Amino acid sequence: MTENRLSPYFLKHIKLVSFGAFYNKVVGPFSPGLNVVYAKNEGGKTTLNAFVSGVLFGWEDGRGASNTYKPSNAEREGFLFFENEKTKEEIELYRSRNILGLQGETEFIDDIDKETFKAIFGLSSDELRDLRNTSDITSKLLTAGSGTVASPASALGETQKRIAEYTSRAAEFDFSLVQLEQKQTALREDMNLAAEEAERFKVHDRELADLAPKREEMQKKIQLLNREIEDLSAYQAIREKLYDLQTKTLEDKQALQLEEGKLLAQMKQFKAAQQSEPITLAANKEAAIREKIDSFTEEVNRAEASLSLAKQDFVDSHAAFKVLDEMPQPDKEPEEDRKRRTKLVGTIVPSVLFAVAGLALLIFGILESLMAFTISGIILIVGALVFLGVMLFLGSRPEEPEDDGEKDREAALKIMLQDQKKMELREAEKQSLNKTIRVYLEQAGLEQAYGSPKRARELLDEAKDFRAKESKLAQEIMAVSAQIKKADENLEDIKTQKAEALEVLEFTKEPTQGEISNTVNEKTQERTELLEASKNVNHRYGELQQELSQAKGQKSFDALKLEHQQIRTQQKESAQDYARLLLTKRILETAITAWESKSQPEVYKQASRILSQMTLGKWEKVSASPEGKPQVKDGTKTTRDPLHLSLGTCQQLYLSLRIALLMTAENVGRAIPIMADDILVHFDAERSRGAIVALAELATQRQVILFTCHEEIVRLMQSCHPQINLVEL
């Protein structure tokens, strides 16, 4: 730890949460003294410099073509961590959006502003190069040393500029004492003319005031006549329209009344044509009856089909019995021979077929050496022989003699009697069903059906047709009646519209067409005369109004007096401001003289020592020219200004001045690190060593962080200052 360090706090770590291409990137740790950050090209050195400045003083906005390092999908955000070298206490500074401001112990940077940081603490090769052609070099370099935001020389120049504005004749400086005096002179002349014009305008104003009520009265009469003429014309149109509408409505009503009479007559005739009262049933009950009738119809059909089948069976069995009863006995012997021959043929033919098939399989199996076919053929042959033997044995047995025809007649009689009984049972079932149907239909109010489901359905259909036709006629009658009622309402509405139209016109009785035309002509003539008179009044009113309107553009006497007083007040204020500026000029001149005699020599003394060290004694002294600009002098007393130095020497001059300012301006940015970005790029090896020694001396008071992409500079710094802290990105 160095005893003469300005602040025990130093930047320990940098955390880029989201900034440029970096996300959650931590850089460090840094030491309190001299640090070097090494990174290859595009490694993030410039981004890191911009990040530190952004956290401390706010992110750059999007104006111009400068890089704002704002990620495409996130807000810029990050931390700076400072540590107390003695107590190890940590201070955290954080910024996200600019609108939220810097968060943390913000008083930590109260001793520095953004412009001072950029001018003195942000050392870069580009910044040193830009200073070479800056006209106000002294003002920019000595700002921090004076402890003010702007240099005393800049403040003096601004004060002199303001003094010149207060004595200028240019019209843009309306607060100028010369301009105000000229305005006062012109106002005095205008006030004299305004007094003369004011009296004439008063006469015209009184005449205009007299014409205004007369003009308004005539306008009201013309508007009233316009409304009356419009009302009469509208009444004529409404009257004609209502008359046509009334006539048509009466004709429609008469036609509807005739149609209503015809429909009522049709209804009467329709009801009279009915021979009996139609059946009336509830809709749900009728549906149930129809369903039951359908069920009965199916049962009747089944019963009739069963009875018809039973009758047919009886007829067939009766005919069969009569045939057997009347048939003579046949000769039985030929019939027995025929049967025996048939059995013999039926036995031999299948046996031969099976034997042939078995022989074929046997031969095929032997030829093809297939055991399965061979065995199958043997089995078929043996089976055919066994079957032939059995059937011949059974056929050789004598058959029992058949019974005579009596047995057949008895069987036929029995079948006939069974069919007769079945037919009688089906007839009884049908009669029972007919009785059930009749009872149900009578209970349902369908006595006229006489037990017939078909007739019952016809009666229901007739009742349904009657109700439909009756309902249709009733609906037509109701529709016509509604139309007649609507026609009556329309006629009443026409009558009301006529009364309302008459009420608007305030007529006690309905006028004739001739009376209306005469009234319209009279009011039109009256309106024409009024319009002519109004035209003359309006013309004079317009002339007076235009003249007075032009007079309003001219300033009245009172307004001129007020403006005269305002200018007098401005003159007093400008005179006071002018006096303050003169006093400020004198104070600044005195302050600059005192500051130059005290602080500036120390800055140039330190800068001379540092520049001589950097240039190996070639340039020994840095001083201010009569114009206040820096200049250098070598051992032969040759003096040159920055424009006549090489780029490297010029940058070494400005670097010396900055280091000198930072070493003497103890009241500015005590804990803020010096951020130097590739400032040695235009220095040769010897002068780079001198610059490193100067930076190491500065690092005994302030933390210095140097960024570079050159490995040789890193090695050179390590050889010159072994205690250097190296951080690689």
Buried (B, 14 or more C-beta within 10 A) or exposed (E): EEEEBBBBBBBBBBBBBBBBEBEEBEBBBBBBBBBBBBBEEEBBBBBBBBBBBBBBBBBBEEEEEEEBBBBEEEBBBBBBBBBBBEEEEEBEBBBBEBEEEBEBEEEBBEBBBEBBBBBBBBBBBEBBBEBBEBEEBBBBBBBBBBBBEBBBBBBBBBBBEBBEBBEBEEEEBEBBBBBBEBBBEEBEEBBEEBEEEBEEBEEBBEBBEEBBEEBEEBBEBBEEBEEBBEBBEEBBEBBEEBEEBBEEBEEBBEBBBEBBEEBEEBBEEEEEEEEEEBBEBEEEEBEEBBEBBEEBBEBBEEBEEBBEEBBEBBEEBBEBBEEBEEEEEEEEEEEEEEEEEEBBEEBEEBBEEBBEBBBEBBEBBEEEEEEEBBEBBBBBBEBBBEBBEEBBEEEEEEEEEEEEBEEBBEEBBEBBBEBBEBBEEBBEBBEEBBEEBBEBBBEBBBEBBEBBBEBBBEBBEBBBEBEEEBEEBEEBBEBBBEBBEBBEEBBEEBEEBBEEBBEBBEBEEBBEEEEBEEBBEEBEEBBEEBEEEBEEBBEEBEEBBEBBEEBEEBBBBEEBBEBBEEBEEBBEEBEEBBEEBEEBBEBBBEBBEEBBEEBBEEBBBBBBBBBBBBBEEEBBBBBBEEEBBBBBBBEEEEEBBBEEBEEBBBBBBBBBBBBBBBBBBBEBBBBBBBBBBBBBBBBEEEBBBBBBBBBBBBBBBBBBBBBBBBEEBBEBBBEBBEEBBEBEB
